[in-house]
Amino acid sequence: MHIQVSGKQVDLSSALKHRVNAHLGTLAERYFDKGLEAQVTFSRARSFFTCDINVRAGRGLILRGEGEASDANAAFDDAAEHIAKRLRRYHRRVTTHSRTAPRQELPQKARSYILRPVDESEQATPAEESQSRPDETYATIIAEQPTDIPLLAVGEAVMRLDLAGSDFMLFRNAGNRQISLVYRRDDGNIGWVDTAPV
């Protein structure tokens, strides 16, 4: 398992790095057959430490945990407990996924964009207004990266949404091969949007 431990404006001791490697290695041995990749980032916000853990486990399976505490060790424990709790909840499905991942159909390739919102307060010059229609506004692309749209059952998409701690997930529905979306609603429940014709 490849584990990258880094700090944002925080000096990390070798004891902390060793503890992170040992703890995540134990989790990986328990739940996954193959080597994983993990990125652990520590940062300091006001009077407390934060720890973000992102684990890539198998094809397309991403786990995310966050923690905060008064010291870095406790922040890591909090984040690792979030991941462990999610793994315990989905133990059977995650272990089955890690063993069958190579036999699954490859995900569909797509592109992901991060856009900067258009600032309405910026005024166009009269020459610019005459060249373009007033209702045309374009956002600036800040980042562009490749992403995968996996072929999943709705239940597995909900599991991956929960494991990743994301707000939404785009996937191809295994039942009808159409693009679908699962998302976390404001009340904490999960919503599902299916694009299949009715």
N, C-alpha and C positions, 0 to 999 in steps of 0.2 A: 504494500500500500504506500503510495506516494502522498506525503502530508507536507503542505507548505504552511509554516507558521510565520506570521508577520505582524508588525505593530505599526499603527499610524501615530506618530509622535509619542511612542511609548518604547522604552528599552525593555526587551524581554530577556529574562534570565535563562540560562541553559537548563536549569531544573524545571522551569515551566514548560519549555519546549519538549523536554524529555517526557514530562507528565502528559502533555497533549498527545504526543506520539503513542505512548503506551495505552492510554485510555481509548483513543480512536482505533488503535490496532486491535484491542480486545473486542470492541463493538463489531469491527469488520469480520473478525474470525467467527464471531457468534452468528452473524446474519448472512454473510456472503461468502461464496466459494472463491471468487476471483479477487485480484487486487483492485483497489479502489483509488480514487484520487480525492483528496480533501484539501480545502483551503480554510485556514483559521486566521481571523484577523482580530487583533485587539486594538482598542482605541480608548481614549480618555475623554469623557464629557463632564465638564464641571468637576464635581467631587467624586465621581464613580467611574468604574471601568466598564466597557462594553465588549462583548465577544460575539462575533458572527462566525458560524461554521457552515460551510457549503460543501456537501459531499456528493460526488458523482459516483453512483453505484449502478453499474451495468448500463445497458443501452437506454438512454433517455430518462433514467430514474435519478432524480435530484432530491436530496434531503437538505433542509435548512433549519438551523437552530440559532436563536439569539438569546443572550443573557446579559444582565447588568448586575453589578455588585460593587461593594466598596473596595475590593481588591481583585486582581486579575484571576487568581485561582478560583475564587467563588463565582466570578462571571463565566469562566469556562465551564464550571460544574453546572451552572444554570442552563447554559446553551446545550451542553451535552445531554442533560436530562430531558430537554425538549425533544432532541433527536431520539433518545432512547425510548421515550414515551410513545412517539409516533411509530417507531419500529416495533414496540411491543403490541401496539394496536393492530398493526398490519403484518405481523410476523409471518403467518402462513403465506399470505399473498406475495410478500416481498421475497421470501426465500424461494418460492416457486418461480417468481419472475427472474431472479438472478440465475437460476438453473436453466431456464428455457429461453433466455434472451437471444442467444445466437440463432435460434430457429424461427424467430419472429420476422415478419415482413419489415423491410427497411422503411423508415419514416419518409414522408414526402418533404422535399427541401423547400424552404421559403426564405424570405428576408424579413428581418425585424428592424424597425426604424425608431429612433428617438427624435421627437420633433420639439423645437422651441416654439412656444405659443406666439402668435402674432400680437405685437404690442399695439393696441388700438390708439394709444396716445401719440404714436409717431405720425406726424403729419407729412403727407406727400407734397412735393413742390407742384406748382401749377403745370409745369412741363410734364411731370410724371403722371399727373391726373389726366392730361389730354391723351397720353399714350396708352393708358390702360383703363378698363372699365372700373367704376368705383366699387363694384361688388366683388372684385377679384382680390383675394388676399391669400398669400402663400406662407406656410410655416417653413422655417429653416430646419434642414436635417442636421442634427447634432452628431448622431452616430448611426451606423448601419452595420448589421452583423447577420451572418447566416443563422438560421434556426430550423429546427425540425418540427414537422407536424406528424406525430405518431398515429398509428392505427390502433385504437383502443376501444374497449367496451366502456360504457358510461361509468360503471362502478370503478374501473381501474383509473379512469381520468379523475374521478373524485378523490381516489386514494393518492394519486400523484400530486394533485392540488394541495391536499392536506400535508403530505410529506414535505413538499417544497415550501410550504408556508406562503404560497402565492395568492394573489387576489383573483386571478383568472387563468384559464388554460385553454388553448385552442387545440383541437384534435380531430382526426377523422373517425367517425363512428364506425365501429366494426360491424354493426348491424346493417347499416344502409350505405356505407362508404361515403357519406356526406360530411362536410365540415361542420363541426359542432363546437360549442363553447360551454364550459362550466365556470362558474364564478361564485365568489363569496359575497353574499348579500349583506346589506347594512345590519340586519338583525342577527348575523352570524351563521345563518343557514346557507346551504349551497343551492344555487340556481343553475339551470341548464337551458341552453338555447340550441335547438336543432334546426338545421337549414333544409331538411328533407321536405319535399313537397307534400302537402296534406291531401 
